[in-house]
Amino acid sequence: MELLSHEIYQYFTPKDFFVDDTVMVYGRRFLIYDCDNFTKTFYFHTFGVTEVQTVDVKQKLKDLP
């Protein structure tokens, strides 16, 4: 089922997808931990971001039950 234009409340923009940010999609949190060189170049030309600090996801944060 498609949404009508008056039913759409929020759009994603490139500002929503910075590395080390969390994005909510369908009620679930997604951590953006890295990006490719094309995306780094896009963010440099669009927002002036010169350095992207990736998130180390290999380390274990806490034990899960």
C-alpha positions as CSV (number, residue, x, y, z in Angstrom):
1,M,0.0,0.0,0.0
2,E,1.4,3.3,-1.0
3,L,1.3,6.5,1.1
4,L,-0.4,9.6,-0.2
5,S,1.5,12.9,-0.2
6,H,-0.4,14.2,2.8
7,E,0.4,11.0,4.8
8,I,4.2,11.4,4.6
9,Y,5.4,13.3,7.7
10,Q,9.2,13.2,7.4
11,Y,11.8,12.7,4.6
12,F,15.4,11.6,5.0
13,T,18.1,13.9,3.8
14,P,21.8,13.5,3.4
15,K,22.2,15.3,6.8
16,D,20.5,12.3,8.5
17,F,23.3,9.9,7.4
18,F,26.5,11.1,9.0
19,V,28.9,8.4,10.4
20,D,28.4,7.8,14.1
21,D,24.7,8.8,13.9
22,T,21.7,6.6,14.5
23,V,18.8,6.6,12.1
24,M,15.3,5.3,13.0
25,V,13.7,3.3,10.2
26,Y,10.4,1.5,10.7
27,G,10.9,1.8,14.5
28,R,14.4,0.3,14.5
29,R,17.7,2.0,15.2
30,F,20.5,1.7,12.7
31,L,24.0,2.9,13.5
32,I,26.0,4.3,10.6
33,Y,29.5,3.2,11.4
34,D,31.4,3.8,8.1
35,C,31.0,4.9,4.5
36,D,32.7,4.4,1.1
37,N,35.0,6.8,-0.7
38,F,32.2,8.1,-3.0
39,T,30.1,9.1,0.1
40,K,33.1,10.7,1.7
41,T,33.7,12.8,-1.4
42,F,30.0,13.7,-1.5
43,Y,30.0,14.9,2.1
44,F,33.2,16.8,1.5
45,H,31.8,18.7,-1.5
46,T,28.3,19.2,0.0
47,F,29.0,19.8,3.7
48,G,32.8,20.5,3.9
49,V,33.4,17.4,6.0
50,T,37.1,16.7,5.7
51,E,37.6,13.8,8.0
52,V,35.3,10.9,8.8
53,Q,35.8,9.0,12.0
54,T,34.6,5.4,11.7
55,V,33.1,3.5,14.6
56,D,34.8,0.3,15.7
57,V,32.0,-2.2,15.8
58,K,34.2,-5.2,16.4
59,Q,34.5,-4.4,20.1
60,K,31.9,-6.0,22.4
61,L,29.9,-3.3,24.3
62,K,28.0,-5.5,26.7
63,D,26.8,-9.0,27.2
64,L,23.4,-9.9,25.9
65,P,21.1,-12.1,27.9
